[in-house]
Amino acid sequence: MKTPPSSSLLLACVLGLAMPAQAGKPLISDKDMERLNRNAQLLGGVLQSFRQNRTMTPVERQRWAYGVMRHPQLDGALDQMVQELRRAAGSRAPVARVYVIPDPTFQAYAAEDGSIFVAAGMLRSLESRDEVVALLAHEYAHVLRRHPGKSALETAKGVGAGLTSLYLDRQYANVSASRPSTDYMRHALMRETAMQSVQAGIVPTRARSQEDEADLMGTDLMVAAGYNPIGMMDLLGRMALWERQRARAGTSAAPAGQAGVAATLGRYLQNSEQARSAKRRLDDGKSVDNLIAALVGSTQQRVQQASGNTHRDSALRIERVRAHIESRHADLERPDMRSLPWSGDAEVAAVFEATQLAHDVLATDTTRMPRSQQDAVLQALVRGPASDTPLVRYTAMRLMEPQMDRDKALPALQGELGRSDSLFALHQLTLDLASRSSNREQALQVLEVSRKSLGDPPELLPYGVRLNRRAGKADAARVYAARCAGSGDDLLKRACQDEM
């Protein structure tokens, strides 16, 4: 039996590359060979597009939002608490890991892999170790019970496609008539609105029955771990206060970032090739618009649920937990409530202050601030204990960006992009700088570092088109454009077409 030739040898024979036809004259001219190579590159680009719906871990998703913050004392104390709960749950209890989000709001959630994310604003508001354990016990109960939960992005479009839509909508669509006039602030606003929307959109939604179960099971875990179950009631009481504050502020529906998820997806649907095609086929396009409106309304409802509407009113939750304690744990001796492990620690307090300062900067048109004030804020960020937090690093770069010498700054920024925790917003900021740099080769190096660091996401394809076109590499630009065309994402395709 003859051994079949390898695919590469077979290809060479078919193309006539192995043997000349006559007197050294190739069957295919150099011009045709160049065309074949270019087409092979384009085909490779299209094939790559099939890998764009990638699966990301919960921590990787956080890179598209606010990221996570690390501090030895905070991380150590939270890990000790969740390990106490895990031991109380039994020898087969799944692994869990707590991450602090540099978010000033009052939220926490558990992901499918056992990751538990807690906002810095929530930790800052709690007053006892027992309250923190109650919060972690509730989230860990979701992990133990394997409660399924999908985020607004997963439910509506899938996380990968949803991220693309959110970021490109901000960059290429006219999303606000009241944007600041300067390009610097306009781009900053779009990046940070997308960050806020992603942070809201990745929080999973669970059924009310699952939230009820987590309250009661979390209370049992607290008791088994040696904590006072009244901590759960204190936590829920604090949440009731938070809900009243939100209601007084007129924000009880959903934070702006969560509303932005539905609004962005609505624009995406309205402008999609499918919607335009449907309208062309129908005499009256109102039926298509009504269908899209219904889809957006459904998405908006799911997003609002993600903000906490799947929970019962906190007063009812407190009453259910109280009745559960009386029925299950009335005869148990209740230990004294314990103080926070970081209570009175000036460095931890400074970390919380720095994350709040970063958000204040992101909400401010810093071009209107006096330079001396900008410098003072910058020094507070880069010299404080939270200076290595990805959100703080991004905020510092945002403050420095207007004063940067683009060509000199790119090598240093390239190193920042290579870090495994650098925020997607910082990649955008740096690639925008690279787009205006006179050093075209350095700009392409920055793009390659960014692609490798982020796992070559589709959101970077328009930058690939832009930077290669500016560098005179038309074939490489077409490869990126081909990947856009093969993605099936209308907004992505239009973004790449705009860059050609």
N, C-alpha and C positions, 0 to 999 in steps of 0.2 A: 504494500500500500504506500502510495507516495505521500510524503508530508506536504500539506498545503503551504504555499508561500505565506510569509508574514504579510499583514495588511500594508505595511509601509513599502515592502518590495513589490507587492501587487500594484500599489498606486504608482510606483515609479515606472513599472512596465507599461501600465495603461497610458501614462502621460508621455511615454517615450523618453524618459530621462535616463534610463539605463543604457540605451543603445542608440547611436545615431542612425538616421535613415540612410544617409549617403554622405560620404566624404566629409564627415564631421559636422554636417549641417543638422541642427536640432529640428525635431518635428514641430516644436512650439517656439515661437519667437520670444525674445526678451520682453517685448511689450505685452504679449499675451500671457507670459508667465507672471509678470507684475500684476496683471488684472486678476489672474487666478489666485495669487497670494492675497490680494486685497479682498477678493470675495471670500476666501477662506477665513480671513480675519473677521469679516462682517458676520459670517455664519457662526464663528466662535462667539462673537458678541451676542448674537441672538440666543444661542444655546445657554450662555451665562444668565440671560434674563430669566430662564426657568428656575434658577436658584435664588431668585430675589425674594420669594416668600419664605424667608428664613425663620427658623424658630429661635427666639431669644429667651434667655433666662430672665427672671424678674429683675435681677440686678442690672442686666444689660439694658432692659427697658428704661430703668431709672436714668441711664446716661442720656436718654433723649428728653429727660425732664430736669429735675433738680439734682440728680445724683444722690449719693449718700455721704454722710460725714463720719469721720472716724476720730475717736478720742479714747485713749487707753482706759481712763477711769470709767467713763460712761459705758463703753463697750464691755469692759470687764464686769461691771455691776449688772448690766442687763443680761449678759450671758449667764452669770451665776443664777439669776432669778429664773430664767427659762430652763436651765438645767435642773433646778429644784422641782419645777413643775413636771419636767420630763421624767424624773425619777419617781415622782408621785404617781405618774400615769402608768407605770409598769415597765418591765424590762424590754418589752417589744415596742415601746412608744417611738415614733419616728423622730429623726433628728430635726432640730429647729435652730434658726439663727436670727438674731435681732439686728436690724439696721436702723440707724437714725437718719431720717430725711431732713435736710435743712429747709423745712417748710414751717412758716409761722402759724399755720392753722391748727385745728383740733381734729386730727384724723389719725387712724391706724388701720392697717389691713394685713391679712395673711395671704401669701401666694401659694401656688400649687406645689411648690417644692419644699415647703416648710419655712421659707423666708418670712419673717414678720417685720413690717416696716412701720415705724412710729415717727410722727412728725415732732420736730424739736419744740414747736409751740405747745404740743400736748404735754411733753415731759416737763416743760417749764411751768405748766399750770398745776401739775399734781403736787400734793403736799406730804405724801407718806409713801414708804416703800410698799405698803399693803395696796395702795391705789395702783401703783405701777404693776405689781404682780397681778392684780385683778384685770388690768388691761391686757397683759401678756397672756393670762390664763384664758380670757375670752377668745383671743386670736388663736392661741394654741389649740383650743377646743375645735376650731374650724379645721385645723390640720389633722387632729386626731380622728375626727368624724369624716374626714375626706369630703367636706362640703364643697360641691362644685360651685364655681363662681366665675362668671365671665365679665370682663370689663366692657365699657361702652365701645371701645375700639374693636375688641374681638367680636362683639355681637353684631356690630354694624358692618364692618368691612374686613376684619382681621387686623391684628396689631401692626404687621409690617406695612400693609397698604394704607392703613389709617395714619400711621406716622408720616408716610410720604405725602398723603393728602394734606395733613395739618401743616407741615412745614412748607410745602410748595405753595399752598393756598396763601400763606402769609407773604411769600416772596414774590409771587408772580400775579396775584390777583389784587384788585383794588379793594382791600378789605375794610378800609375806613376812610371816610372823607375828612376826618379831623386829624390826620397824621401830622406830626411835626414836619416842617418844611425841609430840614436838612436831611441829606442822604444818611448821615451817620445815625441820627435819631430814628429815622424811618426804619432802617434795617434793624436797629436795636429793638425797637418796639415789636417788629414782626418776629424776631427770634424769641423774645421773652414772652410774647403772647402764646407762641407755639409751645414753649416750655411749660407754661401754666396749663394749657389745654391738655398736653400729654400727661402731666402729673395727675390731672383729674380723670382723664380717660382711661388710665391703666388700673384704676382702683376697681377690684371685682365687686359685682353685685350679687347678693345672696338672698334667698327667700326669707321671709319674716320668721317662719318656723325654725329655720337654721339659726337665725340670730337669737331667737328665744332659747334654743337648745344650748347655744354657746354661753349665754348668760348663766344658766343653771349649772352646766357642766364645768364652766370656769370657776364658779363658786365652790363646787366640790373639790376641784383641783387645788384651790387655795387652801382649803381646810386640810387636805391630805398632805400638803407641803408645809403645814405648820403656821399658816397665816390667819389673820382675823378676817372672817368673811364680811365683816362690816366694811372692809375696804372696797368691796364690789358696790355696795350701796353708796359709799362716798364718791366713787368714780361716776356712777350713774347720776348722782346729784350734781356733780360738776358738769356733766354733759347736759343736764336739764338747764343749768344756768347758761351754758354756752348757746343752747338752742334759743333761749329767751333773748340773749344779747343779739343773736343773728336776726331774730324776728323784729326786734326794735330797730335794728339797722336797715331793715327792709331787704335782707338778703336771704330770706328763708327758702327761696325757690331753689337756687343752685348758684355756686360761685361762678364768676365770669368765665373761668377756664373750662368748667364743665359745660356751660352753655355754648362755648366756642366750639366744642366737639361737634354738636349737632348742627350748628350754623355752617361750619366748614363742610361737613358731609352733604348738607343741603345744597351748597354751591357746587360741590363736585357733581352731584347727581344732575342738577339743572344743566350743567355745561358738558355732560358726558356725550360721547358719540351715540350711545344708545338712545338717550333722550331726544337728541336732535333728529335721529333717524325716525323715531316713533312719531314725532311731531310732523315730519314730512309726509308720513304715510296716512296721517289722520287729517280730516278736514278741519277739525277743531282741536287745537293743542291743549285746551283747558283740561281735558281728561288726563293727559300726561302730567300737567302741572299739579292737578289734584292728587294724583297718585304719589308724586314726589313729596308733596306737602304732608300726606299721610305717613310716608316713610320717615320724613324728618321729625314729625310729631312723635312717632313711636320711638325714634332715637332719643329725642329730647326727654321723653318720659323715662327711658332707661338710664339716661345720664343723671336725671334728678334722683332716681332711686339710688344711684351710686353715691350720692352725697349724703345718704343716711335715711332716706324715706322708707327703706325696708325695715328699719327698726320701729318698734312701737314707741309711742310717746314715753319719754324718760320716766315720768311719774308712774306710768303703768309698769314699766320694767322694774322700777324700784320696789313696787308693791309685790310683783311676782317673786323677786329675789328674796324679799323679806319673808314671804310665806314659805318659800323653799327652805330658808335657813331655819325657821321655826319647826318645820316638819322633819327635817333631816339632821339638823345639827344643834337643836335646842339644848341638849344635855351636855354638849362638849364645852370644855373650858376654853374660853377665848383669850388668846395671848394678847399682850399689849400691842398697840399699833407701833410700827417701827419708823424711824426717821429715814429720809432719803439718804442713800449712800453718799451722794454728792452735795448734801445740804451744807451750806457755808463754804463750799469750795469756790474760791474767787475765779479760778481758771475755767471751771465748767460754766459759771455764770457769764464769763467773758465770751466763751464759745457761743452760748445762746444769744448774747448781745450782737456778736459779729454776724450771725446768720440773719438776725433781724435787720441789721444795718445793710447787709447785701440786698435784701428785698426792698428796703427803702430806696437804695440807689437805683435798682431796676425799675422802680415806679416813678423815677424823677427824670426830668429833662436836664441832664447834667451839663449840657452846653450853656444853660442859663445860670449855672452856679459860678461864683467867683473862683478863679484858679486856686487861690489860697485855700478855699473850702474844699475843693476837689482834692488837693494835695493832702489835706488833713484827713479826709475820709480814706484816701488811698493808703496812707501810712497806718491808720487804724486797722485796715484789713490785712495788709501784708505783714505787719509786725505782731499781730495778735495770735492767740493759740489756735484759731481756726484757719490760719493762713493756707494750710494744705488741703482744705475742703474744696472739692471741685467747683462748687457754686461760688465760693469766695474767690478762687483763682480766676474764674470767668469774669466776675464783677470787676476785679482789679484790672484785667485786660481791657474790659469795656471802658473803664475810666481813662486808661492810658492810650487807647486807640487813636484819638484825634491828634495826639502829639507824637505818634510813632513815626520814625523813618522806616518806611515799609521795607526797603531793601535790606536794611541792617537788622530789622526786627524778625524777619522770616526765619533765619536759622535758629534763633532762640525759641520762637513759637513752634517750629517743627519738632523740637524736643518735647515741648508740652503736649503736642498732639499724639506723640508716641506713647504717652502714659495710658495705662489701661482704664483709668477712671475719668479721663478728660471728657467734659460734656459735649454733646453734639453741637450745642450753641457756640461753643468755643471753636469747634472745627469750622462752622459757618463763618464766624468772624474772621478767622485766619485765612480761609479760602477767599473771602471777599477782599482781604488785604492783598493776597497773592494775585488776585485778578487785576489789581491796579499797580502791581510791581513792574519795574522795568527789567528785572531779572527773570526772564521767561523760564529758563531751565530750573532755577531755584523754585519757582512757582509749581512746576510739574513735580519736583521732588516732594514738596509739601503735600500735593495731592496724593502721591503714592503712599506717603506715611499715613495720611488720614484714612485712605482706603484700607490699609493693612490694620490699623488700629481699631477701626469700626467694623471690620468684617465685610468690606466692599458693599455697603448698602446702596439701594437704588437712589436714595436721596442725593448722593454725590454725582450721579450721572450728568446732570446739567453742568456741574463744574468741570467734569472731564471734557465735555464738548467745548466749553468756553476757553479753558486754559490751553488745550491742545490747538484750538483754532488760532488763538493769539500767538502761540509759539510757532505757527506755520506748519503744524503737523496735521494736515487735512485728513489723512487716512486714519490716524488715531482718533480724531474728532468724529469721523464717521462710524468708527467702531462703537464709541459711546452712544452715538445717536441710534445705532442699530439696536443696542441693548434697550434703549428707551422704547423704540418701536415694537420690540418683542415683549415688552412688559405687560401689555394689555391695559396700562394705566393711562387714561386720556390726559390727565393733568401733567403727568410726567412726560408724555410724548410732546405736548405743546411746549413745556418748559425747555426741552432739548431743541425743539425747532426754533424757539426764540433765540437760542444761543448760537445757532449755525450762521 
